[in-house]
Amino acid sequence: MKILMIGDIVGRSGRLVLERRLASIKEEYNLDFIVANAENTAGGSGLTIKNYHDLKEIGIDCLTLGDHAYRQKEIFSILDTTKDLIRPGNYPKSAPGKGIGIFEIPGNAEHGPLRIAVICLVGRVFMQPVNCPFEAVDELLGKLPEEIKVRIVDFHAEATSEMQALGRHLDGRVSAVLGTHTHVATADETIYPQGTAFQCDVGMTGSFNSIIGRKIERVLETVRTFRPTQFEVATENRRINGTIVDVDTRTGKALAIQRINVSEDDG
């Protein structure tokens, strides 16, 4: 099974490049399932209901969130009832939404339908206070049926050391631990000894003539003068960053991991 994890979608630029290129990427790599981090989709912060429907319409199977999960309050109305929109699983249990989703995709005559679990977590290092991601993921996995072998974790975190620690903690228990949040793809994709694919951050989907998706001049003004400005979403050189993991559906172990960096103008 080939699974694509798309890095943080930043604003309209990220949505546009996905609309124009996702179908061809799915065909080229023969993808079976697509996950995308959507917490920056609405103007660079949060997700609206329209954004959700638009992203689903272009072929994304599961949307994960992060520390901006609740920035657009309208999303509260669908978080508890929508099965393919996953907020961080180490939020308090009373928080709207759920931290894990279980999906069924067509199989073949021999194996029948396949099930896949997607878990979202946020880190604690250099982030807002939140429950322990290690304890939360152990609890979520403990409730997951053993027959669901394919398990993907989106770890939305800041520190590479914390990302690596979670990857090692989960080695052999999940198919992949893939990081999001920093908007910068890391060149450390690997498969750990017990079969878990890992990468600190799969990158960003949006404008790359930018500072992590925002207009350069606005960010520099704030950095240099300390005067707050509105960080507008940049528009030029739109790209899709993501990572493809090939998983053995019988064991849940990763067979291969590959970064992709696709321009709107490629192909």
C-alpha positions as CSV (number, residue, x, y, z in Angstrom):
1,M,0.0,0.0,0.0
2,K,1.4,3.4,-1.0
3,I,0.5,6.3,1.3
4,L,1.2,9.9,0.7
5,M,1.6,12.4,3.7
6,I,1.3,16.0,2.4
7,G,3.1,18.7,4.4
8,D,1.2,21.6,5.9
9,I,-1.1,23.2,3.4
10,V,-0.6,27.0,3.7
11,G,-3.5,29.2,2.6
12,R,-4.9,29.6,-0.9
13,S,-1.5,28.9,-2.5
14,G,-1.4,25.5,-1.0
15,R,-5.0,24.7,-2.0
16,L,-4.4,25.9,-5.6
17,V,-1.3,23.7,-6.2
18,L,-3.1,20.7,-4.8
19,E,-6.1,21.3,-7.1
20,R,-3.8,21.4,-10.1
21,R,-1.3,18.6,-9.3
22,L,-2.7,16.1,-6.9
23,A,-4.5,14.0,-9.4
24,S,-1.4,13.6,-11.5
25,I,0.7,12.8,-8.5
26,K,-1.8,10.1,-7.4
27,E,-1.6,8.5,-10.8
28,E,2.2,8.8,-11.2
29,Y,3.0,7.1,-7.9
30,N,0.0,4.7,-7.9
31,L,-1.2,6.0,-4.5
32,D,-3.7,4.1,-2.4
33,F,-4.3,6.7,0.4
34,I,-3.6,10.4,0.9
35,V,-3.3,12.2,4.2
36,A,-2.6,16.0,4.5
37,N,-2.0,18.3,7.4
38,A,-4.6,21.1,7.0
39,E,-4.2,23.3,10.0
40,N,-2.8,26.2,8.0
41,T,-5.3,26.0,5.1
42,A,-7.5,29.0,5.9
43,G,-5.5,32.1,5.2
44,G,-2.5,30.4,6.9
45,S,-4.2,29.6,10.2
46,G,-6.9,27.0,10.8
47,L,-9.4,25.3,8.6
48,T,-12.9,26.3,7.5
49,I,-15.7,24.0,6.6
50,K,-15.5,25.1,2.9
51,N,-11.7,24.3,2.9
52,Y,-12.5,20.9,4.3
53,H,-15.0,20.1,1.6
54,D,-12.7,21.5,-1.1
55,L,-9.8,19.4,0.0
56,K,-11.9,16.3,0.2
57,E,-13.3,16.9,-3.3
58,I,-9.8,16.9,-4.9
59,G,-9.0,13.5,-3.5
60,I,-7.5,13.8,0.0
61,D,-8.7,10.9,2.2
62,C,-7.8,12.2,5.6
63,L,-7.0,15.7,7.0
64,T,-5.0,16.1,10.2
65,L,-4.7,19.3,12.3
66,G,-2.2,20.7,14.8
67,D,-1.7,23.6,17.2
68,H,-4.0,25.8,15.1
69,A,-6.8,23.2,15.0
70,Y,-9.4,25.5,16.7
71,R,-8.3,28.8,15.1
72,Q,-11.5,28.9,12.9
73,K,-14.3,28.4,15.3
74,E,-16.8,27.3,12.6
75,I,-14.9,24.0,12.4
76,F,-16.2,23.0,15.9
77,S,-19.6,22.1,14.3
78,I,-18.2,19.2,12.3
79,L,-15.2,18.0,14.4
80,D,-17.2,15.5,16.4
81,T,-19.2,14.0,13.5
82,T,-16.6,14.0,10.6
83,K,-14.6,10.8,10.5
84,D,-11.8,12.0,8.3
85,L,-10.8,15.1,10.1
86,I,-8.4,14.4,13.0
87,R,-7.3,16.8,15.7
88,P,-4.3,16.1,18.0
89,G,-4.9,13.0,20.1
90,N,-3.1,14.4,23.1
91,Y,-5.6,17.3,23.5
92,P,-7.8,16.9,26.6
93,K,-10.5,14.2,26.2
94,S,-13.2,17.0,26.5
95,A,-11.8,18.8,23.4
96,P,-13.9,18.8,20.3
97,G,-13.0,16.1,17.8
98,K,-11.0,12.9,17.9
99,G,-7.3,12.0,17.7
100,I,-7.6,8.9,15.6
101,G,-9.4,7.9,12.4
102,I,-10.0,4.5,10.9
103,F,-10.5,4.2,7.2
104,E,-11.4,1.3,4.8
105,I,-10.1,1.3,1.3
106,P,-10.7,-1.3,-1.5
107,G,-8.4,-4.3,-1.5
108,N,-8.3,-7.1,-4.1
109,A,-9.9,-10.4,-4.6
110,E,-7.4,-12.2,-2.3
111,H,-7.3,-9.8,0.6
112,G,-10.6,-7.8,0.4
113,P,-10.9,-4.3,1.9
114,L,-8.0,-2.9,3.9
115,R,-8.2,-0.8,7.0
116,I,-5.8,2.0,8.0
117,A,-5.5,4.0,11.2
118,V,-4.3,7.7,11.2
119,I,-3.3,9.3,14.5
120,C,-2.4,13.0,15.0
121,L,-0.3,14.3,17.9
122,V,1.3,17.6,18.8
123,G,4.6,18.1,20.5
124,R,5.4,19.8,23.8
125,V,8.9,21.2,23.2
126,F,8.7,24.9,22.3
127,M,4.9,24.4,21.9
128,Q,1.9,25.3,24.0
129,P,1.3,23.1,27.1
130,V,-0.6,19.9,26.2
131,N,-0.9,16.3,27.4
132,C,2.0,13.9,26.9
133,P,2.1,12.6,23.3
134,F,3.9,9.4,24.3
135,E,1.2,8.5,26.8
136,A,-1.6,9.5,24.5
137,V,-0.4,7.5,21.6
138,D,0.1,4.4,23.8
139,E,-3.5,4.7,24.9
140,L,-4.8,5.2,21.4
141,L,-2.8,2.2,20.1
142,G,-3.9,0.1,23.0
143,K,-7.5,0.5,21.9
144,L,-6.8,-0.2,18.3
145,P,-7.8,-3.6,16.9
146,E,-4.8,-5.8,16.3
147,E,-6.0,-6.6,12.8
148,I,-5.5,-3.0,11.7
149,K,-1.8,-3.3,10.7
150,V,-1.4,-0.1,8.7
151,R,-0.9,2.8,11.2
152,I,0.2,6.3,10.3
153,V,1.2,9.0,12.9
154,D,1.3,12.7,12.0
155,F,3.5,14.2,14.8
156,H,3.0,18.0,14.6
157,A,6.0,19.2,16.6
158,E,8.8,21.8,16.7
159,A,11.9,20.0,18.0
160,T,13.6,17.3,15.9
161,S,14.8,15.6,19.0
162,E,11.2,15.1,20.3
163,M,10.2,13.9,16.8
164,Q,13.0,11.3,16.8
165,A,12.2,10.2,20.4
166,L,8.6,9.5,19.4
167,G,9.7,7.7,16.3
168,R,11.9,5.4,18.3
169,H,9.2,5.0,20.9
170,L,6.8,3.7,18.2
171,D,9.3,1.7,16.2
172,G,7.6,-1.6,15.3
173,R,4.2,-0.5,16.5
174,V,3.2,1.8,13.7
175,S,3.9,1.9,9.9
176,A,5.2,5.5,9.9
177,V,5.8,8.5,12.1
178,L,5.9,11.6,9.9
179,G,6.5,15.1,11.2
180,T,4.7,18.3,10.3
181,H,4.6,21.9,11.6
182,T,8.0,23.5,10.8
183,H,7.1,23.8,7.1
184,V,10.7,22.8,6.2
185,A,11.3,19.3,4.8
186,T,14.1,17.3,6.4
187,A,16.5,15.0,4.6
188,D,16.4,12.2,7.3
189,E,13.8,9.9,5.8
190,T,14.6,6.3,7.0
191,I,13.1,3.0,8.1
192,Y,13.9,2.1,11.7
193,P,15.0,-1.4,12.7
194,Q,11.6,-2.7,13.6
195,G,10.0,-1.5,10.4
196,T,8.6,2.0,11.1
197,A,9.2,4.7,8.5
198,F,10.3,8.0,9.9
199,Q,11.0,11.6,8.8
200,C,11.2,14.7,11.1
201,D,9.2,16.9,8.8
202,V,7.6,16.2,5.4
203,G,7.6,19.9,4.5
204,M,5.1,22.5,3.3
205,T,2.6,22.8,0.5
206,G,2.3,26.4,-0.7
207,S,4.4,29.3,-1.9
208,F,8.2,28.7,-1.7
209,N,9.1,32.4,-2.6
210,S,8.3,33.0,1.1
211,I,9.3,32.5,4.7
212,I,7.5,29.3,5.6
213,G,4.6,30.2,3.3
214,R,4.2,33.9,4.2
215,K,5.2,37.0,2.3
216,I,8.9,37.7,3.0
217,E,8.7,41.4,3.5
218,R,6.0,41.1,6.2
219,V,8.0,38.6,8.2
220,L,11.2,40.5,7.9
221,E,9.5,43.7,9.0
222,T,8.4,42.1,12.2
223,V,11.7,40.3,12.8
224,R,13.8,43.4,12.2
225,T,11.6,46.0,14.0
226,F,9.6,43.9,16.4
227,R,6.4,45.7,15.2
228,P,3.6,43.2,14.7
229,T,2.3,42.9,11.1
230,Q,-0.2,40.6,9.4
231,F,1.7,37.7,7.9
232,E,0.0,37.4,4.5
233,V,0.2,34.2,2.6
234,A,2.7,34.3,-0.3
235,T,1.7,33.4,-3.9
236,E,4.7,32.6,-6.0
237,N,6.5,29.3,-6.8
238,R,3.8,27.0,-5.5
239,R,5.0,23.5,-4.6
240,I,3.8,20.3,-2.9
241,N,6.1,18.7,-0.3
242,G,5.2,15.3,1.0
243,T,6.4,11.8,1.7
244,I,5.3,8.5,0.3
245,V,5.5,5.4,2.4
246,D,5.1,1.9,0.9
247,V,3.6,-0.4,3.6
248,D,3.3,-4.2,3.7
249,T,-0.4,-4.6,4.5
250,R,0.2,-8.1,6.0
251,T,2.6,-6.9,8.7
252,G,2.1,-3.1,8.8
253,K,5.9,-2.7,8.3
254,A,7.3,0.0,6.0
255,L,9.0,-1.2,2.8
256,A,10.2,2.1,1.4
257,I,10.0,5.9,2.1
258,Q,10.4,8.7,-0.5
259,R,10.3,12.5,-0.3
260,I,8.5,14.4,-3.1
261,N,8.8,18.1,-4.0
262,V,6.5,18.9,-6.9
263,S,6.2,22.2,-8.6
264,E,2.9,23.6,-9.9
265,D,4.7,23.9,-13.3
266,D,6.2,20.4,-13.3
267,G,4.9,17.8,-15.9
